[in-house]
């Protein structure tokens, strides 16, 4: 994999282009210097030691259980991070749309799973043409309807190419996917007869309420995969995996046939978090398998202490995720300098509310005496909705010096 964009129908930013917040000089911190030495706050950072640890833990996990890994790139949409994951042993990447697939392709990733049904004719034509551009490419998408099959077959004919597909299976009350083995068989037959390349079956267990329910449902999807195997070209692929119940996936597929490959799509493991996934990660239930560390921090400056027990930080909904829980306070830098970082006791400082550009802190027992100018370091809940707020993210060593600047492509 390379990190040099190539022509793929996706706009490529010229070097040095100023885009948005965090994207260009003079606001960006300087490599080799402390993040606070030259930065216009707020700034989002990633801890290098956590990224390296999490990458190794997850790749070791899938290798140990005989799985393939295609981490969901929509979590970060950062080609440099995708490169890290592929170099560590990932099969390729998962994306949510053709536009995201084009970004991955332009940056050298040519094994891509689009984990949705694609109906857009231009998008389907792009998918169908990939093997004519690179014969070694492997690009797939989902289908869950005869309408989807018809659209894909029409696009493939228009460019003289092929579309490789997985039949998507869902559950009642869930999101996309057929709702029964009979419907899955109908779509699989339609795909086969229409000249699409049927590769297997896929599903998403992340919307289920617990790991036991997920385990039972994945077993049902595996049975569907076995049922349509006669129509599959080559080895059967079963794709699963959010970031909360993938241990249930591993349990359910343990006795799979020898010609079934399991492709896990979990993506939040790379950065982990201090909230949603910290509570749900399978490594919490299976500590003997490893552990993950939160890598994401957002640094902001205290701008007001208007009354006892309250402080306001210049960080808000434009800067941090809030859809799956509010941020947590991980530390304080008194005076906003690199010196004498303070660890905040759990519960001493709590984020109670976010406005567009303000973070409300409640100061309890044991809280440091915050004053305007101090810097507060926040951890986030749910990594997928913080990356899209930043066009450049700083990677830090454990001494808070900047080691790398990475770009996101949303």
Buried (B, 14 or more C-beta within 10 A) or exposed (E): BEEEBEEBEBEBEEEEEEEEBBBBEEBBBBEEBBBBBBBEBBBBBBBBEBBBBBBEBBBBBBEEBEBBBBBBBBBBBBBBBBBBBBEBBBBBBBBBBBBBBBBBBBBBBBBBBBBBBBBBEEBBBBBBBBBEBEEEBBBBBBBBBBEBBBBBBBBBBEBEBBBBBBBBBBBEEBEBBBBEBEBBBBBBBBBBEBEBBBBBBBBBBBBBEEBEBBBBBBBBBBEBBBBBBEBBEEEBBBBBBBBBBBBBBBBBBEEBEEEBBBBBBBBBBBBBBBBBBBEBBBBEEEEEBBBBBBBBBBBBBBBEBEEEEBBBBBBBBEBBBBEBBBBBBBBBBBEBBBEEBEEBEEEBBBBEEBEEBBBBBBBEEEBBEBEEEBBBBBBBBBBBBBBBBBBBBBBBBEEBBBEEBBBBBB
